[in-house]
Amino acid sequence: MQKRILSPVFIRKYRESLVHDEKSNATIEKYMHDIRTFSEFAQTQNITKELTLAYKNMLLKNYAVTSANSMLAALNSFLQFAGWHDAKVKQFKVQKKAYCKAEKELTKQEYMRLIDAAEKKSVRLSLVIQTICCLGIRVSELACITVEALQNGEAVVSCKGKTRTILIVSALRKKLLKYVRSKGIKMGPVFVTKNGRPLNRCNIWREMKGLGCDAHVLSEKIFPHNLRHLFARTFYAMEKDIANLADILGHSSINTTRIYIITTGAEHRRKMERLQLIS
């Protein structure tokens, strides 16, 4: 049998296939990072089931189970692309947790302290935090909050092959309109760098991490996606409507129920306004 080697050319072709399959940029970069990790492990060895099992054991010793499983998912995706199906491995079995660790859960009080701390350092950062949390969006979707969206009162977000409309609550809309006027931003994304490029995940993560001491919030709790979690918990505690929440967040796990419980835009807006996630 011909030796199966993980060459840079093959990895590049795999990346092209991910682009062709319209995977998100974040997914592509994550998969490519994981495949490079496997490539460093494999070196010039023949890609066999024995090798991938050895890699799986290495991951378990060096990574959390959830991280290891995500890396195995990337590996299996690559092996599927390569046609090396016999080398695919099963992920580690993990029992779903009924609750999250308290040290990871950002409370509303801590969120408000983050806003106050950010306000003293950067109005932009304060508004970024409030926008992500108030709308429940992914950090990658922040670029969809544009001047045009503010004028319309809603933003259209496309992510992971799905498109949804996000209603921008009035309190946030007023703050952001005031901000863009003060910065002379007349069109395009609201949150941009000095060079006019949309803020990215790294920019936001780094700036948020710097707020921990002043806000008296544990560093482990401070990351953009935790704001989305806070939105979800706050909404569900108020509405107890998981299907509607799935729609707002852009999830696709609840399908049949969703058909029967879709509310009007006005009702959705009333629910969003009552969350009071603006300082």
C-alpha positions as CSV (number, residue, x, y, z in Angstrom):
1,M,0.0,0.0,0.0
2,Q,1.3,3.5,-0.9
3,K,2.6,5.4,2.1
4,R,0.2,8.2,3.3
5,I,2.1,11.3,4.2
6,L,0.6,14.6,5.5
7,S,2.3,17.1,3.2
8,P,2.0,20.9,3.2
9,V,0.5,20.7,-0.3
10,F,-2.2,18.2,1.0
11,I,-3.0,20.5,3.9
12,R,-3.3,23.5,1.6
13,K,-5.8,21.5,-0.6
14,Y,-7.8,20.6,2.5
15,R,-8.0,24.3,3.4
16,E,-9.3,25.0,-0.1
17,S,-12.0,22.4,0.4
18,L,-13.1,24.1,3.6
19,V,-13.4,27.4,1.8
20,H,-15.3,25.7,-1.0
21,D,-17.7,24.2,1.6
22,E,-18.3,27.8,2.8
23,K,-17.0,27.1,6.3
24,S,-16.7,30.3,8.5
25,N,-13.3,31.9,8.7
26,A,-13.1,31.0,12.4
27,T,-13.9,27.3,11.7
28,I,-11.3,27.2,8.9
29,E,-8.6,28.7,11.1
30,K,-9.5,26.4,14.0
31,Y,-9.3,23.3,11.8
32,M,-6.1,24.3,10.2
33,H,-4.5,25.0,13.6
34,D,-5.6,21.5,14.7
35,I,-4.4,19.8,11.5
36,R,-1.0,21.5,11.9
37,T,-0.8,20.1,15.5
38,F,-1.5,16.6,14.1
39,S,1.1,17.2,11.4
40,E,3.8,18.1,13.9
41,F,2.9,14.9,15.8
42,A,2.9,12.7,12.7
43,Q,6.0,14.1,11.0
44,T,6.7,11.8,8.0
45,Q,5.1,8.7,9.5
46,N,2.5,6.8,7.5
47,I,-1.0,7.8,8.5
48,T,-2.6,4.7,10.0
49,K,-5.2,3.9,12.6
50,E,-2.4,3.1,15.0
51,L,-0.9,6.6,14.5
52,T,-4.2,8.4,15.0
53,L,-4.9,6.3,18.1
54,A,-1.5,7.3,19.5
55,Y,-2.4,11.0,18.7
56,K,-5.7,10.6,20.5
57,N,-3.9,9.3,23.6
58,M,-1.5,12.2,23.4
59,L,-4.3,14.7,23.3
60,L,-6.0,13.2,26.4
61,K,-2.8,13.6,28.4
62,N,-2.2,17.2,27.3
63,Y,-5.7,18.8,26.8
64,A,-9.1,19.0,28.4
65,V,-11.5,16.4,27.0
66,T,-13.6,19.0,25.3
67,S,-10.6,20.5,23.6
68,A,-9.3,17.1,22.6
69,N,-12.7,16.2,21.1
70,S,-12.7,19.4,19.0
71,M,-9.2,18.5,17.7
72,L,-10.3,15.0,16.9
73,A,-13.3,16.4,15.0
74,A,-10.9,18.4,12.8
75,L,-8.7,15.4,12.3
76,N,-11.6,13.2,11.2
77,S,-12.8,15.9,8.9
78,F,-9.3,15.9,7.2
79,L,-9.2,12.1,7.1
80,Q,-12.6,12.2,5.4
81,F,-11.3,14.6,2.8
82,A,-8.2,12.5,2.2
83,G,-10.2,9.3,1.8
84,W,-8.3,7.7,4.7
85,H,-11.5,6.5,6.4
86,D,-9.8,3.6,8.1
87,A,-7.6,6.0,10.2
88,K,-10.6,7.9,11.7
89,V,-11.0,7.7,15.5
90,K,-13.9,8.1,17.9
91,Q,-14.2,11.1,20.1
92,F,-14.0,10.7,23.9
93,K,-17.4,10.1,25.5
94,V,-18.3,12.9,27.8
95,Q,-21.4,13.1,30.0
96,K,-23.2,16.4,29.5
97,K,-23.0,18.7,32.5
98,A,-26.2,19.8,34.2
99,Y,-24.6,23.0,35.3
100,C,-21.6,25.2,34.6
101,K,-18.8,26.1,37.1
102,A,-19.6,29.1,39.2
103,E,-16.1,30.5,38.5
104,K,-16.9,30.7,34.8
105,E,-20.4,32.2,35.0
106,L,-20.5,36.0,34.5
107,T,-23.2,37.6,36.6
108,K,-25.2,40.6,35.7
109,Q,-23.6,42.5,38.5
110,E,-20.1,41.7,37.2
111,Y,-21.2,42.6,33.7
112,M,-22.2,46.1,35.0
113,R,-18.9,46.5,36.7
114,L,-17.1,45.6,33.4
115,I,-19.1,48.3,31.7
116,D,-18.2,50.9,34.3
117,A,-14.5,49.9,34.1
118,A,-14.5,50.0,30.3
119,E,-16.2,53.4,30.3
120,K,-13.2,54.9,32.2
121,K,-10.7,53.5,29.6
122,S,-12.6,53.4,26.3
123,V,-16.1,54.4,25.3
124,R,-15.7,52.1,22.3
125,L,-14.9,49.1,24.5
126,S,-17.8,49.8,26.8
127,L,-20.2,49.9,23.8
128,V,-18.7,46.8,22.3
129,I,-19.4,44.9,25.5
130,Q,-22.9,46.2,25.8
131,T,-23.7,45.5,22.1
132,I,-22.6,41.9,22.3
133,C,-24.4,41.3,25.5
134,C,-27.6,43.3,24.8
135,L,-28.1,41.6,21.4
136,G,-26.7,38.2,22.2
137,I,-24.5,38.1,19.2
138,R,-21.3,36.3,18.5
139,V,-18.1,38.4,18.5
140,S,-17.7,37.5,14.8
141,E,-21.1,39.1,14.1
142,L,-20.2,42.4,15.6
143,A,-19.1,43.7,12.1
144,C,-22.8,43.3,11.1
145,I,-23.7,46.2,13.5
146,T,-23.3,49.0,11.0
147,V,-24.5,52.6,10.7
148,E,-27.1,51.4,8.2
149,A,-28.3,48.8,10.7
150,L,-28.6,51.5,13.3
151,Q,-30.7,53.6,11.0
152,N,-33.0,50.7,10.2
153,G,-33.2,49.6,13.8
154,E,-32.2,46.0,12.9
155,A,-29.2,44.2,11.6
156,V,-29.0,41.2,9.2
157,V,-26.5,38.6,10.3
158,S,-25.1,35.7,8.3
159,C,-23.2,33.0,10.1
160,K,-22.6,29.3,9.6
161,G,-24.8,29.3,6.5
162,K,-27.8,30.8,8.3
163,T,-29.2,34.4,8.1
164,R,-31.2,36.0,10.8
165,T,-32.4,39.5,11.7
166,I,-31.4,41.1,15.0
167,L,-33.5,43.9,16.4
168,I,-31.5,46.7,18.0
169,V,-33.2,47.9,21.1
170,S,-33.8,51.6,21.4
171,A,-31.5,52.3,24.3
172,L,-28.5,50.7,22.6
173,R,-29.4,52.3,19.2
174,K,-29.4,55.8,20.7
175,K,-26.0,55.2,22.3
176,L,-24.5,53.8,19.2
177,L,-25.9,56.6,17.0
178,K,-24.4,59.2,19.3
179,Y,-21.1,57.3,19.2
180,V,-20.8,57.1,15.4
181,R,-21.7,60.8,15.1
182,S,-18.9,61.7,17.6
183,K,-16.5,59.6,15.6
184,G,-17.6,60.8,12.1
185,I,-18.5,57.2,11.0
186,K,-21.0,57.7,8.3
187,M,-21.3,54.1,6.9
188,G,-20.2,50.6,7.5
189,P,-19.3,48.8,10.8
190,V,-19.7,50.8,13.9
191,F,-16.6,49.4,15.7
192,V,-13.4,49.8,13.7
193,T,-9.7,50.2,14.4
194,K,-7.7,53.3,13.7
195,N,-7.1,52.0,10.2
196,G,-10.8,51.7,9.6
197,R,-10.9,47.9,9.8
198,P,-13.6,46.1,11.8
199,L,-12.5,45.1,15.3
200,N,-11.6,41.4,15.4
201,R,-11.8,38.8,18.2
202,C,-8.2,39.3,19.3
203,N,-8.6,43.1,19.6
204,I,-11.7,42.7,21.8
205,W,-10.4,39.8,23.9
206,R,-7.2,41.7,24.7
207,E,-9.0,44.9,25.7
208,M,-11.6,43.0,27.8
209,K,-9.0,41.1,29.7
210,G,-7.5,44.3,30.8
211,L,-10.6,45.2,32.8
212,G,-10.4,42.4,35.3
213,C,-8.6,44.2,38.2
214,D,-10.6,47.5,37.9
215,A,-13.9,45.7,37.6
216,H,-13.0,43.1,40.3
217,V,-14.0,40.2,38.0
218,L,-12.1,37.0,37.7
219,S,-10.1,36.9,34.4
220,E,-11.5,33.4,33.6
221,K,-15.0,35.0,33.3
222,I,-13.9,37.8,30.9
223,F,-14.2,36.8,27.3
224,P,-16.6,37.9,24.6
225,H,-18.6,34.7,24.3
226,N,-19.5,34.9,28.0
227,L,-21.5,38.0,27.2
228,R,-23.6,35.9,24.9
229,H,-24.1,33.3,27.6
230,L,-25.3,36.1,30.0
231,F,-27.8,37.3,27.4
232,A,-29.1,33.7,27.0
233,R,-29.5,33.2,30.8
234,T,-31.1,36.5,31.3
235,F,-33.6,36.0,28.5
236,Y,-34.5,32.5,29.5
237,A,-34.9,33.5,33.2
238,M,-37.4,36.1,32.1
239,E,-39.2,34.3,29.3
240,K,-38.7,30.5,29.8
241,D,-38.9,30.2,26.0
242,I,-36.0,28.1,24.8
243,A,-37.3,27.9,21.3
244,N,-37.5,31.6,20.8
245,L,-34.1,32.0,22.4
246,A,-32.7,29.5,19.9
247,D,-34.0,31.7,17.1
248,I,-32.5,34.8,18.6
249,L,-29.1,33.2,19.0
250,G,-29.1,31.7,15.6
251,H,-29.1,28.1,16.8
252,S,-30.8,25.3,14.8
253,S,-31.4,22.6,17.4
254,I,-35.1,23.2,18.0
255,N,-37.0,23.0,14.7
256,T,-40.5,21.7,14.9
257,T,-41.4,23.6,18.1
258,R,-40.0,26.8,16.6
259,I,-42.6,26.8,13.8
260,Y,-45.4,27.0,16.3
261,I,-44.0,29.7,18.6
262,I,-42.6,32.3,16.3
263,T,-43.7,35.7,17.6
264,T,-44.1,39.0,15.8
265,G,-41.3,41.5,15.6
266,A,-43.1,43.8,18.0
267,E,-43.4,41.1,20.6
268,H,-39.8,40.2,20.1
269,R,-38.8,43.8,20.6
270,R,-40.8,44.1,23.8
271,K,-39.0,41.1,25.2
272,M,-35.6,42.5,24.2
273,E,-36.4,45.9,25.7
274,R,-37.4,44.3,29.1
275,L,-33.9,42.7,29.5
276,Q,-32.5,46.1,30.5
277,L,-28.9,45.1,29.6
278,I,-27.9,48.7,28.9
279,S,-26.2,50.7,31.8
